[in-house]
Amino acid sequence: MAGAPDERGPGPAAGEQLQQQHVGCQVFPERLAQGKPQQGFLSSFFTNNQKCQLMLLQTLETRLNEAQVLYVSLQKQFGERQSDRTCPRKGRGSTSKGWPLECGVPEFGDPYVKLLLDAMKHSGCAVNRERHFSCEDCNGNVSGGFDASVSQIVLCQNNICNQAHMNRVVTHELIHAFDHCRAHVDWFTNVRHLACSEVRAANLSGDCSLLNEIFRLHFGLKRHHQTCVRDRAIRSILAVRNISKEVAQKAVDEVFESCFNDHEPFGRIPHNKTYARYAHRDFQNRDRYYSNI
């Protein structure tokens, strides 16, 4: 399993200090024994698992109606459902599918995730939300992980707090899942295999985007993206392997050039969502292009 340091995306200043403390997405976070979670007054209305499931629906853009139903159900429980008077059904402010933005439902789907889901399906590893994703409580500050033993992505519901963070974690872990699908990756005994997937995940998931680096107060001009990818790959390896920093650095150095330049399935480094949309369009046109040769 592989992972990247935790990113929540741009958010309130109050969350930035906490963000710096998070270890991130692991190859495999230690899964806690499933028991009855402790619930406070507010959590009895709106649990971490419900929030995680809702954010996952939005990230995957599964069935929009299903997301709408879940959203309204949660609003009912929380006592904050907007009335028809303040929640117009048509006209200005509505999405193309008739769901009003004023009601608080954000745009569904993430371009990074859409491409990766298509690539997984194209490689014979179609992703099913119920089968391949699990929202669970995790130890420490882990955000998520890929459990290669059961081909399942674990989302740490107690640590993922907003939609941007969920998008980044799912993207990162889907890159590991894609590597697991297309290659014979020895996650647990070959640190070079792990290092390669960590380099690719840090490089292609947007972890090292300019905006994210600015919010981390990391600045640099010359080869800053490469430096960020290398550092985050090393941090991720150290988070899941009981090895020295020198061994992790050596593994990353040995695979960095080839794995950094492996941009599949994006075909390029998607520095932002616009690049990811272009990459998705190009991926969808690949078969059409080759069929005409």
Buried (B, 14 or more C-beta within 10 A) or exposed (E): BBBBBBBBBEBEEEBBEBBEEBBBBBBBBEBEEEEEEEEEEEBEBBBBBBBBBBBBBBBBBBEBEEBBEBBBEBBEBEEEBBEEEEEBEEEEEBBEEEBBEEBEBEEBBBBBBBBBBBBBEBEEBEBEBEEBBBBBBBEEBBBBBBBBEEBBBBBBBBBBBBBBBBBBBBBBBBBBBBBBBBEEBEBBEEBEBBBBBBBBBBBBBBBBBBEBBEBBEBEEEEEBBBBBBBBBBBBBBBBBBEEEEEBBBBBBEBBBEEBBEBBBBBBEBBBEBEBBBBBBEBBEEEEEEEEEE
